[in-house]
C-alpha cells in the first residue's frame, strides 16, 4: 500500500477545527485559504527533547512563560516553566485520575481531554472554566482501551489562541492487551507532537484574518515537542513513534526521506486489528498515529528525515510544498529482539 488516509478510519476524538473558535470540528474544509503559508526549514541541529511524564495525581499550571525558539527566548504559553506544552500523562486502564488545573493566565481557560470517554462535567466544555487565578479539579476513571489521546484548552473564543501559543499535551493509556505485544518502549518509544507556529522576537504570533478564522490559521515554522528543527539519535532497531498533529489547521502527509515503510499499528481509537505498512499517510489536526519504524540495517551516520510530502487537497492551498519536520540520525548498532506481531488487537 503506497499511502493511507485515516480520515475515514477515525473512531474517536479527531479535531480539525481548533482555529479561532471553541469547537473541535471534524471538517476537511480546513486549509481552504487561497494564499498558502510556506514552511521555512532550519538546520536540524537542536536535540529533540520529550515532555516530562506525569501520573494520576498532578497539579498542572496554565501560565505565561518563555521558551527558546530559533535562538531567542520569547514569550509563550505553557503548562510548565520555560517550555511550550505540558507533561505527558501515562495512565493505566482502570486508574482514577485527580488533576488540578491552576490557571495563572490573565483570562479563563480549561482542559478538554481529547479522545477520552469521561463524564461530561469533566470534559472541558466551554462553560466549565477556571477563571483567571482560579482552579478546576478533574477527577475521572479511565475505562477505555490503550491508546494515544491528548489535552488542550477549550474556552469559547480562546481555544485557537491558547493552543497555538503553547497549551497542549499528551494523555497515554496503557492496558494488558497492549502490554502483551511487547512493543518498543522506554527510549525506543518516542512521543512526537508536531505543530506549526508563527514565531517572532515578540513571541508566537496569533492574529488571524477573517479568512484565516474561517479556513484555518497556519504557521511557517514546524516544531516537534516544542523544538524548532530538531534531530534525535536512533539505534539500528524498531522504534515506536506516538505522533500527534497538534497544529490548529495544518495537514501533514507524513513519509520518511529514505522511503522506508511506516508500519501503522494504531490511530485515534487505539490499536488496529493488524499492522498496515504505508509509504505516506495524511494526518489532520487533532489526529494521532501509532507508528513503528525500523532503522535496522542502516549505515551508522545516515540521516533520515520525517517529511511532509505534497498532496492533493481539493484545490486547497495546503499540500503544495514538501518540507522536513525532523531528523533521525542513525548513531548506534544494537541487537533487536522485537518481532512485529501479525495481529494486534481483537
N, C-alpha and C positions, 0 to 999 in steps of 0.2 A: 504494500500500500504506500503510495507516494505522499499522501497528505491526508489530514483528517481535521474536520472542524467539530468542536464539541458543542456548537450552538444547538444542535438537536439532541444532544446526549445529556444535557444538564438535568439533574434530578432534584437539586435544591439550591436556593440561595445565590443565584447569579445576579450581579448588578451591572447594568450598562449605563445607568443614568445618575451618577453622583453629581456631576457638573455643578450647577448653581442652585439646584432645587434640593428638597429634602428627601426625595423618593429614591428607592433603589429599583429602577425600572429596567426591565428586560426588553430592550428596544434597539434593534440593529440599525435604526436611523442615525445612531451616534456616529459622529465624524463626517456628516454630510456637508460640512462647510466647504465653500468654494476655494478658499485660499489655504493651501497646506502649511503646516508648521514643520519645517525641515529640522532634522536632528543634527546636532553638532557633536562629533565624537572627540573624546580625549585620547590620551596616550596609554591608558590601561596599565598604569604603574602604581596605583594605590591598592594596598592589600584589602581584600574583602573582609568585612567583619560581620558578626552574627548577633542577633538580638539576645539579650540575657534570657534565661529560662525562668519562668515563674510557676508556682504551684497553685493549689486550690484556695489558699488563704493569702490575700495580697492586697496592698493598697496601691492604686495606680493614680498618678497625678497628671492631669492635663495642665500644661504650663507653657509659657513663653520661655524660650531658651535660645541657645546658639548652636550652630553646627559648622564644621569646616567643610565647605563645598567650593570646589575649584580654587583652592588655595587661600580662601578667606573665611574668617569666622563671621557668619551672617545670622541675623535673627530668623528663627523658625519656631514652629510649634512641635512639641514632643510630649511623650509620657514619661520621659526620664531626662535628667540634666545632660546638656551638651550633646544632644543626639536627636535626630528625627526618629519617628516611630516609637514603639513601645516594646515591652517584653513579649516573648512567645510563651503562651500558656500551654503546658503539656499536662493533660488530664486523662485519667483512666475512665473508661466507661463505668457508670455506676457511682462515680465520685460526686460529692456535693461541693460546689464552689461557693466561696464567700469573698467577694471582691468589692472593695470600697473605692469608688471614684471620688477623688478630691479635685475640685475644679478651682485651679489657680489662675484661670483666664479672666479677662475683663468682660466676658459675655457668657451666656449659658451654653452648656454642652451636655452630652450624654454619651452612652455607648450602645451601639447596636451590635449584637452578637450574630454576625452574618453567616448563615448556614446552620445555626444551632436550632434544635427543636426544644424550645423552652417556653414557660408561661408568658403570656402577652405582657404582663406587668413588668417583666424582667427584660424585655426585648428591645428597649431603647426606642420606643415610639416617640415621635417629635414632641409630645406633650409630657413625657416623663423625663424631667430635666434636673440637672444640678445647676442651680443658679451660680453666678459669679461669686466665688468664695465659699460655695456650699459643697455638699456631698450627696452621693446617691449610692446605696448599697445594693449590690446584685447578689442574690442567693438563688441557686437553682441546682438541680441534679442533672448530670449528663447521662441521658439514657438513649444514646444512639451509637451506631457503629463507628469504627475508627475512620478518621478522615481529617482533611485539612480545611478548617474554617478560618475566619478572621474577624476582627472587630474594628469599628470606626465610629466616629460621631454621627448623629442623625438629627440634629436640631433643625427645625424649619428655617429655611433660607440661609443657613450657615454650614450645611453639610459639605458642599463642594469646597468652600474656602478652607474649612478646618482640616479636611482630608488632604487637600493639595498642599497645605503648608506644613503637614507632617504628622497628623494624628491618625495612626493605624497600627495594627499588629496582628500576629498570627494566634490561632487557637487550635491546637493539635490534640485530637482524641486518639487514644490507644485502646485496643481491646485484644482478647485472647486469640481471635481468629487471625488478626494481622501478625501478632507475635509469633504464631506457629510457622509463618513463612520465612522467618529469619532474614528479613530484608536488610540491606545495608543500613547501619546505624552508627551512632556516635559521630566520629569525624568523617564518616562516609555518607552521612545524611545531611544535606545542605538545604536549609530554608532560604529561598530566594524571593524577595519582594521586589518586583520590577515596577518602577514608576517613572513618569516624565515630569519635569519641573521647568519653570522659567526662573532662572537664577540671576540676580544682580547683586551688586555690593550692598544693596539695601535690604536684601532678603529674598525669599521666594515670592515672586510677584503673582498676585491673583487679582486681575482687573478685567474680567471678561466683557467683551462687547455683547450687544443683544444677539448677534448671530451666534457667538460662542455660548451664550446662555442657552440658546435653543439647540445647538448642534454639538456642543462639547468643547471644553477648554483643554488645550494640549500644551505641553512644554517642549522645549528644544534640547533639553539635557536629560539623559537617561541615567537613573540611579538604580542600584541594586542594594537593598538593605540600607538605604540612605547614603550610599557611597557612589560618587560620580566616577565612571570609567574604571571599575575595579578589575583586579585579577585575583585568582586563587590557585594555589599549587594543588595538584592532584597526583595520585599514585596510579599504577597500572592495574586497575581493577574496576569493578562496578561501583557506581555512586548512585545514591537516591537523591533526586532534586525535587524539593517540595516548593512548587512555584505558585506564586500569587501575582496576578495582574492587579496591582493596587493603584493603577492610573485612573484618573477621572474620566477619560474619554478615549485614550489611545488603544487601538487594537494592535496586537503583535502577531506576526507569523513566524513562530519560533523554528529555528533549524540550527544545526551545527555546521561550522565552516568546513569541516572535513567530510561533510555529507554522510556522516555515520547515522545509524539508526538511533532514534529516541524511542524507548520502549515505554508506552503509556500503561501504567498499572492502576491509575485511579484518577478521579476528577472530583467535581463538587460533592457528589454523593458518596464518596469513599471508593473502595477498591472496585475495579471492574471484575467481571467473571473470569476473563482471560487477558493476558498481556496483548498489546497491539503495537507492533513496530511501525513507526512512521518516519518519514524524512523531514516533514514540516507539519506544523499544527497551529491553527489560529487560536488565540486566547483573548477574549474580550474583557473589559473592565469588570472586576469582581470575581472572575473565574479562577479556579485553581486546577493545577495539574500535578499529578504524582508520576514522576518520570525516572526511569533507570537509564543511565548512560554508562557504557563500558569503555574504559580507557586502556584495557589490556592490549598488549602487543604494539603500543605506540612508542616511538623512539623518545628517550629522555630528552627534554629540551623543546619538544614540539609544543607549539602554541595553537590552541583551538578556541575559536570564538563562538559564543552563543549569539546568534544573529536574529534580527527580524528581517525576513525576506519580503520582497514586493508581493503584493496580492491584489486581486480584483475585488472591489467592494461596491459594485453597482453605481459607479460614477462618482463616488465619494473622493474627497481629497486624500483620504488615508490610503496606505498601501503602495504609494508611488515611489518610495525610497527604501533601499536596503541599507541597514545600518547595524553596527556591532553594539551589543549590550554589555557583555563582559568577556573576560579572557580566562581560559583554563590553561595552566602551564604544567605539562607532564614533567614531574620532577623526581619521582621515586619508583623503583621497581619493587613490587611486592607479590607474594603469592595470594591468590584469591580463591577461597573455598566456596564462594556463593554460586549457587546454581539457579537459573531463572525457572520459577515454577511454571508448570503447564496450566494449572488452574489457580486462581487467586481467591475467589470468594463464591460461596453458594447462595 
